[in-house]
């Protein structure tokens, strides 16, 4: 096994930058960097050493170095971490020197891949590391942490043990019983498989909410000029991101910000007002509004609650009704705020609010999330957040349903066993027990380099 190296901290300037090495020559390369052939770092200790420039007596940097001895390291191999000053120049020179010593630059997720192959993590735990790094909300981070602790693996192990028990029963019947299983034994196997299927279905149902924690939802604020879209936008993002004036057409381009609502990431877009364009630039902005509506998972139509609906409002409403949508009646702090009541149709969710006072924004936040999730993501237990895991759970469900149907039809044990073995294989793919190298390569290509 060769020795790999990578910068483990994000690009850019920082107080500290870290370089990681993993492999049998990690300590040997460290000795070359500190110019001390006798240097023998103690495992799990941090020491201050000077790193020298290659071919020179000049010091590149004073760094904290730590050594983790195999198998008691993240990767299960000898590992060295060098914490130096976070200058991109220093990190680049240090990385170049280590590569010149014959270390190979690590690929995306290669440290974690080695941890998987050396039995330090299973595949679902490795994917949780990626999800934890990429988490955009505290709820998403919490779910990734639960999976990293092995909760998903533990949950699946119970189902796998039940499947193995049912398989052993049927395999034994094939080997030692000349006739078919008696009805009593068949019913016992059916009950066992039905219980396993129910557990898998319960877990897979959490994906409807869980995937939102990972992927988030796209929400577009639309409406005619001067209804307060940008003021609503600023209230939701909690700072003055969009320019707000009483001049129509102030927003000429789409603005996008990332926010969190009830633990779910939301990509929120403020769009140009929908009306007949007054010039070419405004026409381009309105074109981008149309694109934002097409890309959105949810459209929030903002209308002025202090005036009657205009033809532009009616046109925007018809546009919004092609999507999941909410009507936000703004400016309820002004007179005639309820004049537009009951003018949007039963298919429209209507929320009344004031961007000036903040009234009604809790209702708006709840209404945005409601079409996508019926539970509070921050209060539920373990959820399936990865589409790969969900697909494999669904395949396992289908296989078990097929086996149950065959059992109810008194089919032969050989046919029933096919579905049970397939279900066991699909569950094993989630934790990496039966995953091919090709699938592993695709999964770890989504990781950052250095992890």
N, C-alpha and C positions, 0 to 999 in steps of 0.2 A: 504494500500500500504506500503510495507516495504521500508527501507532505503538502498540504494546501495552506494558502494564506489569503486573507482579505481584510479590508478595512471594515470594522463592525459598527462604526458610527456614521450618521448621515453626512452627505457632502456639505461643504461649507465650513466656515470658521466657528470654532467653539473653544471653550476652556480646555476640554479634554478630548482627545481622539484615541480610539482603540484599534489595534491591529491584532488579529487572532491567527494562530497557526495550529494545525492539527495534523498529527502523523508521527512516524517513528523518528524523524530527524528534527523535530521541533526544538529540543534542548540543544542539539548540535548547532543549529542555526543561531540560536540565542547566544551561545558562547562566542560565535564569530562576530556577532553584532557588538558585544560588550568587550571584545578583545581579551578574553580570559578563558583559555582552554581548560582551566581547573574549576571554573564556575559550576557549582553543583546546587542549583536552587532547591530548597525544601518544598515538598508538595503543599499546596494550599496556603502558601505564605507570599506576602507581597514585599519586595525589596526594591530599593532605589538604586538604579545603575545608569551609567553614562553609555549612550549609544554613539558609536563613532562613524564618521563618514567613510565610505569604502575607499581604500587606497590612500588614506590621509590620517594624520594624527588629530585632526580637528573633531570636536564633539558635535554631533548632530543635535542631540537633545539629552536631557536628563529625564529618565522615564521610570515609572513603576512597572515592574515585571512580576508576573505570577505564573506558577507552573502547576498543572493538574496532571497527576500521574495516572496512566491507564491502570485499571478500567474505571477509576473514580473521577471521571470527567464528563462533560456534557456529551462529547462524541463517543466516549468509551476508549479513546486513544490518548496518547500523550498530547497535551495541549499547552500552549503558551499564549498569554495575553500581555500585550505591551501597551500601557497607557501613557501617552506622551501629550505634549501640547497640541491642541487641535488646529494647527495651521495646515491648510491643504498642501503647502510646500513640504513641510516636515513629513507628513503622512505619505506623500508621493515618493519622496526620496527613500524613506524607510521601506516602503513596499517594493520599490525597485531593487533595493539592496537584497532583500530577502528572496526575491525572484532570481536574482543573479547567483544566489547560493544554491539554486536548483529547486526552490519551492514552486509549486504550480498555483496560479491564481484560481481561487475557488469559483465554482459556478453558482448560480442562484440556488440557495437553500442547501448547499452541499454539506455544510456542517451538520445540519439537522438530518439530512439523509444518512450521513454516517452514524448519527445517534440511533436512527431507526434500524439500520443494518446491524448495529452492535448491541441491539436489545435494550437500549436506554429509554426508548420511547416506542409506542406503536404509532401507526400512521395517523389515526384520528387525533392523537395528542400532538403530533408534529404539525398537522394542519391547524390545530388550535394556536400554536405559536404564531403562525402567519396571521391568523384572524385577530389575535391579541395585538400584534404590531399594527395592523390595519384598522383596529376598532375606532369608530368615530363617536361613540357615545359610551357612557358608563355601563349601560345595560349590555351593549355588545361586548365590552371588555369583560363583564361579569360572566357572560355565557362562554367566552373563550377560555377564561380561567377555570370554569367548572369542567370543561372538556379536557383542558390540560391536566387537571388533577385526576383524570381517568374516569369521570362519572359516566360518560357515554360508553366507554369500554366495559365498565362494570354492569351497566344496564344491558348491553348486548350479550355479555357472558351468560347471564341468566337464561336468555332466550336460546343461546347456542347449547347450553347444557341440557335444556328441555328437549331440543331437537335431537341431540345425540342420544338421549335416553329413548326417544321414540324410534330412532333409527336402529338402535341396538335391539329393541323388541322385535321389530320387523325382520331384521337380518337374522336374528335367532330363529324366528319362525321359518325362514327359508332353509336354514341349515338343519334344524332338528325336528320339524313338524312336517309330516307327510301331507296332512290335510290343511285347509285354510285355517286361519286363526278363528277360534270360537268367538261368538258374538260378543261375549263379555269382554274379552281382550280387545276386540276391535273398538268397542265403545270407549274403553280406557284410553286407547291410542288417539281416538278422535277427540276426546276431552282434553288430552294433553296437547295435541297440536292446535286445537281451538284456543286454548289458553295462551299458547305462544303467539298465535296470530293476533289475538286481542292486544297483547302487550306491544307488539310491533306496530299495530295500527295506532295505538295511543301515542306512541313516540313519533310516528310519522306525521300525525295530525298537527303537531307543534310547528311544523315547517311553515304553515301559513303565516305565522307571526315571526318565527325565528329567522326566516330569510330576510325579513325587513330590517332586522338588526344589522345585517351584513351589507345588503345592497341599498337599503334606503328607498325612499320614494321621491319622485319628481313632481313638484307642485308649481303651477304657473298662475300668477296673479294677472288677470285680464280685466278689461273694461274700457269705457270711453275716457277721454282726458278729463282731469279735474274731479274725479270721483274719490280720490284719496288712495290710489293703489300704492304709491310710493310711501305714503305715511303708514299704511298697513304693513308694508314690507319692512320699514324701519322699526316698527313696533315688534314685529316677529323676530328680527335679527338682533334687536336690543341695542342698536346704535344707528346714527344717522348715515347710513350707507348710500341712500339715494337722495338726490337733490329734490327738495320740495318747494314749489312756488305756486302762486295762484294763476300763473300763465299756462294756458293749454299747451300740451305738447312738450313739456319740460323733459320728460323721459323720451329720448330719441333712440336708445339702444337697450337691449336686455341686460339686466344685472342679475348675477347669480351668487347666492351665499349658501353655505352649509349650516344648518341648525339642527337641533335635537328637540323632538316633541314626544313626550312620554317614553323617552329612551330610544326612539326610532330616528335614524338619520333622515333628514329631509333636505333635498336640494331645491331651494326656493328661488324662483325667477320672477323678477319685476319686469314687466313688458311695457312697450310703448302703447299709448292710448289708441283704441280702435276707432278710427274715423276716416273720412276721405282725406288722403294725404295732401298737405299744402305745398310740399316741395319734394325733391328727389331724396333727400336725406331722411325725411320723415317716412317716405314710402319704403325705404330700406328697413327702417325700424319696425314698421308695421308688418313687413314681410317676415322679419325675425320673430315677431309676436305669433304669427301664424305657425311658424316652425316650432316655437316653444309649446304651443297648444297641442300640436301633433305629437311631440315627444313626451308630453306630461302624462303621469299616471293619474293626476287629479288637477282639475281646473277650478280656481277660485275666482268667480265673477264678482267684482266689486261694483256696487251701484251706490248712488247718492241718495240716502234715505230722506233728504230734505226737499226732494223735488220729484215730480212725476217721472215715470220711465220714458226715456227718449227713444226715437227710432234706432239710434246707435246701441242703446241698452238692449232693445229687443233683438237686434241682429247679433249682438254678443251672446245673449242668452241662448239663441238657437245654435250658435257655434259651440257654446259650452255644453249643451245637452247631448252632443255627440260623444262626450267623455263622461267619466265619473266627475261630478262637479258639486260645488257648493256656491250658493249665492250669499255674499257678505254685504249686508245692508249697512253702509257706513254713515257716519255723521248723525247718529241718533241723539247726540247732545244738542242738535238744532231743532227748531220747531218743525212740525209736520213730518216727524221721523217715521211715523207709521202709515203714511199715505200710500206706500207701495205694498202694504200687506196683502197677501193672497193673490199676487199677480204673476207668480212664477211656475205654477203647476205643481201637482202632487209629487212628481218625480224629483223635484229639487229640494235639497236640504237648505234651509234658510237660517242664517245666523245674523243677529243684530249686534252692532258694535260701534265703538267710537275710537278712531285712531288718535283723537286728541286727548281723551281721558283714560283710555285703556280698557274701558268697560267692554265686556263681551269677548275678550281675547282668549280667556280660558275655554269658552264655548267653541271658539273658532279652532283652537288647537285640538280639542277633542274631536270635533267634526272632521278635521283633516285626517286624523289617524283612523277613525272608526270604519271607513269602507275597507280597510286593509287588515285590521286586526281587532278582534273582539275581546282581547285580554290585555291587561296591563303588563307590558314586557318586563317591567322591573320587579314584579311580584311573583311571577311564575317560576317553576323549577327549570330543569334542563330542557333545552329546546334544540331541535335540529335546525341549523343555520346554513348548512352547506348543501348545494343542489346535488352533488355527487352522493352524499350520504342518503338524501331523500330518494334519489333514483334507485339506489340499491335496496333501501327498505321497501319501496313499492314493488320491486322485482321479487323480493322475498315473500311479500304478501301474496302476490299472484301465484307463486309456486306453491305456497301452503294452501291457498284456496283450491288449487287444482288437485292437490293430494287429498284434501278433505272430501272433495266431490267424488274422487275415485274410491275412497274408503266407504262413503255412503252407498256406492254402487257395488260394493263387494268385489272390487277389482283385485287383481293379484298384487302381492306384496312388492314385486319387482317394479310395477308401474307407480305405486304409491311412493316408493323409495326415491324415484327420480326427482320428484318435486321437493322432497325433504332434503336430499343432498344438494340440490340447487339453492334452496333457501339458505342452507348452512354456508355454502360458498359465497353467496351475496353478502351475508352478514360478516363473513371473514374478510371480504374485500374492504369493508369500512375501516377495519383496524389494521389492514395490511397483511393479513395472514395468507391470503391467496392472490395478492396483487402482482401483476406482471411488471417487468422492468420498464416496458413502454408506458404503462399507466403511471408508474412512479416518476418517470422523466417528465411527463406532462404536469403532474401535480407540483413537483418541486421547481419547475420553471416559473411558477407564480410567486416564489419566494424572493426576498431581497438578497443580494450578495452579502456575505458576511454573517448570515444566520443559518 
